[in-house]
Amino acid sequence: GSRGGGVQVRGGRLSAGDLGIEAFRVNASDWNAMGTRAQVGFLSLTFADDVTNRQLAGLLTGLAGEFHSARATLAGGNLARGKELQIHLTLMGPAPEVPLRRDRAKPGDALLLIGETGLARAGYLLLEKKRREAEFSLRGFSAALKAQRSPSPPLRVGPTLAGLARCGVRLNALDLSEGPARDALRVAARGKPWGAIL
């Protein structure tokens, strides 16, 4: 996966450390939806002249913390200078014995949403309101703001579901990226009902 733009993106909502954390978690979530976990990563980082040493250190610290928590190894990569910050992170992991797929569900199957669905969107809307109305208070909305700034996909759920699939339970899984309504329509357009969204 890749990410571009300034270190302070979305109107200053993400710090450099948050950006590093998000880069890892967004990519790791794809592996989670297949029923496995990322174990090795390769980072290609391009940074502009206006990126400070402190910001660069914050970004790398955020990334390093995520690799450590996931027990994954950053095996290599590349550093370069450019016109803007670009983060390209490739994660690799073992193929599960029975991978979770998107095309095994049947009409009438249950659809399960796993995780704190909607919190990140709520945080985004709150920050937009604060940007338009400076007097608006964000007090009391810490959970939604944290979810927007530092998304936390349920990265341990995928391997657990893969274990059920090995035992013969028929499961589907999809990394929820653009909201349940849009992702559901995307899969339904392919003529495939489905079972679980992570």
C-alpha positions in Angstrom: 0.0 0.0 0.0 1.1 3.6 -0.4 0.4 7.0 1.0 1.4 10.5 -0.1 1.1 14.1 1.0 2.5 16.3 3.7 3.4 14.9 7.1 0.5 16.9 8.6 -2.4 15.6 6.5 -6.1 16.0 6.7 -5.8 19.6 8.0 -3.3 18.7 10.7 -5.3 15.7 12.1 -2.5 13.2 11.8 0.9 13.6 13.4 4.0 12.0 11.8 3.8 9.1 14.3 0.1 8.6 13.5 0.9 8.4 9.8 3.4 5.7 10.4 0.9 3.7 12.5 -1.8 4.1 9.9 0.5 3.0 7.1 1.1 -0.3 8.8 -2.4 -1.0 10.1 -4.2 -0.3 6.8 -1.9 -2.8 5.0 -2.0 -5.4 7.8 -5.8 -5.3 7.7 -5.7 -6.8 4.2 -3.7 -9.8 5.4 -6.1 -10.1 8.4 -9.1 -10.4 6.0 -7.4 -13.3 4.3 -7.0 -15.1 7.6 -3.3 -14.6 8.3 -0.9 -11.9 9.5 1.9 -9.9 8.1 5.4 -11.1 9.1 7.8 -9.2 6.8 7.7 -5.7 5.4 9.6 -3.5 2.9 9.5 0.3 3.1 10.1 2.8 0.4 10.1 6.3 1.8 10.4 9.5 -0.2 10.5 12.7 1.8 10.6 16.4 0.8 13.0 19.0 2.0 10.5 20.5 4.4 10.2 17.3 6.4 12.1 17.8 9.6 14.3 15.3 11.4 11.7 15.2 14.2 8.9 14.4 11.9 10.9 11.7 10.1 11.8 10.2 13.5 8.2 10.3 14.6 7.0 8.5 11.4 9.6 5.8 11.7 8.9 5.4 15.4 5.2 4.9 14.7 6.1 2.3 12.1 8.6 0.6 14.3 6.1 0.3 17.1 3.6 -1.4 14.8 6.2 -3.9 13.5 7.2 -4.7 17.0 3.6 -5.2 18.2 2.8 -7.5 15.2 6.1 -9.4 15.7 6.9 -8.6 12.1 10.3 -7.7 10.6 11.2 -4.7 8.5 13.5 -6.5 6.1 14.6 -3.7 3.7 13.5 -0.8 1.6 14.7 2.5 0.1 15.0 6.2 1.1 14.9 9.1 -1.3 14.1 12.8 -1.6 11.2 14.2 -3.6 8.7 16.9 -3.9 6.3 15.4 -1.3 6.2 12.7 1.3 5.5 9.3 -0.1 5.2 6.1 1.9 5.1 2.8 0.1 4.9 -0.2 2.4 4.7 -3.8 1.2 3.8 -6.5 3.8 4.2 -10.2 3.3 3.0 -13.2 5.3 2.3 -16.9 5.1 -0.7 -18.2 3.1 -3.3 -19.7 5.4 -4.1 -23.4 5.0 -7.7 -22.3 4.2 -7.7 -18.7 3.1 -10.7 -16.5 3.8 -12.3 -15.5 0.6 -15.2 -13.3 -0.6 -17.1 -15.7 -2.8 -18.3 -18.6 -0.5 -21.4 -17.1 1.0 -25.0 -18.1 0.2 -28.3 -16.3 0.4 -29.5 -16.2 3.9 -26.1 -16.2 5.5 -25.4 -13.9 8.4 -23.4 -10.7 7.9 -21.2 -9.8 10.8 -19.4 -6.5 11.4 -16.3 -6.9 13.6 -14.7 -3.9 15.3 -15.8 -0.5 16.3 -17.7 0.3 13.2 -18.4 4.0 12.5 -16.1 5.5 15.1 -13.5 6.7 12.6 -16.2 8.3 10.5 -17.7 10.0 13.5 -14.2 11.4 14.4 -13.8 12.7 10.9 -17.2 14.5 11.0 -16.3 16.0 14.4 -13.0 17.4 13.2 -14.7 18.8 10.1 -17.2 20.6 12.4 -14.4 21.9 14.5 -12.7 23.2 11.4 -15.8 25.1 10.4 -16.8 26.2 13.9 -13.7 27.0 16.0 -15.8 27.4 19.2 -17.1 23.8 18.9 -15.7 21.7 21.7 -14.3 18.2 21.1 -14.4 17.3 24.8 -16.0 14.0 25.4 -15.3 12.5 22.0 -11.8 11.0 22.6 -12.8 7.5 21.4 -14.0 8.8 18.0 -11.1 11.1 17.6 -8.6 8.4 18.4 -10.3 6.0 15.9 -10.0 8.6 13.2 -6.4 9.5 13.9 -5.2 6.0 14.6 -7.4 3.3 13.2 -7.3 0.0 15.0 -8.5 -2.9 12.8 -9.0 -6.2 14.7 -5.8 -7.8 13.4 -6.1 -10.9 15.5 -9.6 -11.9 14.3 -8.6 -13.0 10.8 -6.3 -15.9 11.9 -9.0 -17.0 14.4 -11.6 -17.1 11.6 -9.2 -19.0 9.5 -9.0 -21.6 12.2 -12.7 -22.1 12.0 -12.5 -22.4 8.3 -10.0 -25.2 8.7 -12.6 -27.0 10.8 -15.1 -26.8 7.9 -17.0 -23.7 8.9 -17.9 -21.8 5.7 -16.8 -18.2 6.0 -16.2 -15.1 3.9 -14.2 -12.1 5.0 -13.7 -8.6 3.6 -11.5 -5.8 4.9 -13.9 -2.9 5.5 -12.4 0.1 3.8 -15.2 2.4 2.6 -18.1 1.7 4.8 -20.4 -1.4 5.0 -23.0 0.0 2.5 -20.5 0.7 -0.3 -18.5 -2.5 0.3 -21.7 -4.6 0.4 -22.8 -3.1 -2.9 -19.4 -3.8 -4.4 -19.6 -7.4 -3.6 -23.3 -7.8 -4.4 -22.5 -6.4 -7.9 -20.4 -9.5 -8.5 -23.3 -11.7 -7.7 -21.8 -12.9 -4.4 -23.5 -12.6 -1.0 -21.1 -12.7 1.8 -20.5 -13.4 5.5 -18.2 -11.2 7.5 -16.6 -7.8 7.4 -13.4 -7.1 9.4 
